[in-house]
Amino acid sequence: MLPYLMALATSANIGSAATLVGNPQNMIIGHFSHIGFSRFSAALLPPAIIGLAINFIILRAGFRKILKEAVIEGEVHAIPTLDCSLFAIVCVVFVLIFVCFVAGLNLAWTALAGAVLVMVLARRDTHEVLKLVDWHLLVFFAALFVVVDGLSDTGLPDAIYSRLQPVFGSRVPTQAWNLTWFSVAGSNIFSNVPFVLVAGKWITRFAEPELMWKVLVLATTFAGNLTIIGSVANMIVVESAREHLEVSFWDYARFGIPITILTTVAGVAVLLLMR
């Protein structure tokens, strides 16, 4: 079971780097950087694909004995009846949302408009749908923006950057690699969303800001694979499987560490080659 849990968590983290709506830090960076949806994916999709390939090779090699002897067993559950009309509505709206993203429309308003359109066309009880919204998470992110903005007003982030600026260097490749390791460390110490909110204020001071935004996306996203607590995806997967399998910190880290290092190095190298 462990190989499949690892593959699910690590692949979700790596794949989320490919689009502006892949994860919260991507959306924040998209808002601050004003990089278009298409331009963003054109740059980040190749590193994500290469990262998934590296991820597969590491997990396939590391679990080769277990996978060779694996036998999939389980009860056959009844498949729920498909609501064809609702499925058609969702598919059409999803395509429209994607087209609007590519056209450069505002991500938040487009997603909200799509959700409203589905709710109206489906003619379902909206109270049941709204109960499924994670309001606690939304309040958490709103409060996080307030706290980080307050921190920025203290001048501490600027003071930190003034001390670190010589470390980042002046050449573009040097800045990219130094921002990478700093982002990987910062994301695992402070969590990627708070780190992006603070580090995002430094990017305009680099030699090539747009490239550094993309490096920040890649590093903070791939950094989620480093440890079991590196990303929300990891914790969701581990907690969901707790009744069947206990995954220790080292069980995850012995694969997460090499996956993070190799995918991040390969991804940044691709970004530098494509700039």
N, C-alpha and C positions, 0 to 999 in steps of 0.2 A: 504493500500500500504506500510506503514511503516514497518510492520513485515517482508515483503519480501525483502525490501531494506536492513534492518538490517541483515537478514539472509544471504543475498548475500555478503555484505561487510565483516562481521565478519567471515563467513565460508571461504571466499577467503583468509583472513589473516591467519587463523589457518591452513588450508590445505596446504598453501605454505611452511610450515615448514618441510613437509615430505620428500622433495627431494632437492638435491643440486641446481637444476635449478628452484626451486619454486619461488624465488625472488632474487633481486640483492645482498642482504647481505649474503644469503646462498652461492651464487657463489663466493663472495669475501672470505668468510670463507673457502670454499672448496679449493680455490687457496692457501691460507695461511697455512691451516692445513694439506693439503695432505691426507685428509680422503677420502677413496674411495666411489663411488656412492652407492654401495650396503651396505657397512658398515654404511654409514650415514643414509640411509633410514631404515635400520634394527633398528637403535636406535631412530630415530625421528618419524617413522610412528606410533608406539603405542601411544605416547603422543598426536600426531595430531588427531588420531581417538578418543581418550578419550576426547580431547578438543572439537571436533565437537559434541560429545554426550552431554557434559556439555552445550555447546552453544545452542543446540536444546532444552534442558530442560528449560534453563533460558528464552529463547524467547517464547517457547510454554506456559510457566506459566505466563510470563509477558503480553502476548498478547492474553490470552485465551478467553477473552470476545470479542475482535475484530475478532479473527479467527472464533469464533463460529457463528458470525453474518455475516461473509464475504461472498460476492457473486461475483464471477469473471465474469466480463462483458467486452466486447470489440469487435471491428470489426474483422472479419475473413479476414486475408490478404492472397493473393495468394502465394502459396509456389513456390519459384524459381525452375527452372528445374535443376536437379542434373547432373553435368558433370561427368559421371561415370568413364571415363578414367583418368581424373585429380584426382578424388577422390581415385581411386585405386593407382595411383602413390604416392600421399601424404601418404596414409595409409602404403604402403610398406616402404617408406623412413622413416616414423615415427618409425616403428618397428625397422628398421636398426639402427636408431639413438639411440633408447633406449637400444638395444643390445650392442652398442658401449659404451654407458654410463656405463652399468653394467660391461662391460669388462675392464673398467678402463681407456679408452682413454680420451684424453684431451677434456674437455667439450666444450670449445670455438671453437676449430678447428673441432670437430665433428658436432656441430650445423651448422657451416658455410658450411661444406662439404655437409650436408644434404640439406641446402637451395639452394646451387649451383646445386646439383643433380636434385632437383625438377624443377628449372628454365630451366635446359638443356632438361630434358625429356618432360616437358610440352610444350616446343616450343612456349612460349608466349612472348609478347613484354616486355622485362625486364625493360624498362624505366618506364612503368606503375607500376611495382612492387616496384622498388626502390623509387618511389615517396611516397610510403606508409611507408617507414622507418622513424622513428622519429629521424631525425638527430640532432635536438636541444637537445633531451634527451641524445644522445650519447656524444655530445660535453660537456654537463653539467657534466656527469660522468667522462669524461676525465679530465676536469678542476678540478673536486673535488679531484681526485687522486693527481693532482699537488699541490693543496692547502694543503691537509692533509700531503703530503710528506714534504712540506716546513715547516709545523707546527712541524713535528717530528724532523726535523733538528735543530729546535730551542731548543730542549731538554725539552720543556714544558710537553709533555705527560709523560716522565720519571720522571719529578719532581712531577707531580700530583700523579703518582703511588707510588712513595717513601713515600708520605704523607698518601696515602690510604692503603698501605700494611698492617699496623697493624689492620685496620678496617676489612679487608677481613678475617683475622684469619689464622690459620695454618692447621686445620683439614679440610679434603675434604668436608664433608657436610656443614660445616660453610662457607667455601669459595664459595661453589655452591650457597647457599641461599643469601649470601651477594652480589655475582656477579649478581644474578638475580634481586634483587631490584634496584641495582645500574644501571643495563642495562635498566630496564623498565623506570626509571627516565631519564637516559641519552638519550634514544631513543626518548622520547617525548619532551625533551628540545632541543636537537641538531639534531634530525632526525636519524633514525636507520643506514643508510649507512655511514654517517660521523662518527657516534659513533663507529661503528664496525671497521672502518679503523684505529681509534685511539686505542680503547680498545684491538684490535687484537694483538697489539705489547706487551701487558702485559701477554697474556695467557701462554706463555712458562715458566713464573715464578711461576705458580701455581703448586700445588702438583700433580694433574692429568690433564695435558694440554688437552688431547683429550676430557675428560669429560667436561672441562670448555668451549671448543669450542662448544660442543653440547648445553650446558647451554646458551651460548651467542646467538646461533641460536634461541633457543626456546624463550628466554626472549625478544630479540629484535623484533622477529616476532609477538608473542602474544601481545606485548606492543602496536602494531598498532591498537588494538581494544579499547584502553583506551578512546580516544576522536575522534571527527569527523575529526580532522586534523592529526591523529596519523599515517595514512598510505595513500599512493597514491590511493589504492583501495577504501578507504572510500570516498575520494574526488571525484573520478570518478563516483561512484554510486550516490552520492548526487547531483553532477552537472548534471548528465544525467537525473535525475528525477525532476529537478528544475521546469520545466514547469507544472508538475502535483502535486508536493508536496514540501513544504518548510520544511526542517528538521533542527531544531534548535540545538545549541550546547548541551543543556540539554536533548532534545529528544533522542539524541544519547548516551550521557554520562550516563544516568540513567540505561542503559543496558550495555554499553561498560565497565564501571568500574567494576561491579561484574563479567562480562564475563572474563575480563582480569585477575582479581585477582584469580578467581577459576581455570581457565584453566592453568594459569602459575604455581600456587601452585601444581596442580595435575600433570602437565607435568614434573616439576623438580623432584617431588617425584618419578615418574616413571623412570626417567633417573638415579636417585640415586639407585633405587632398581635393575636396569638392569646392573649396572656397574660391 
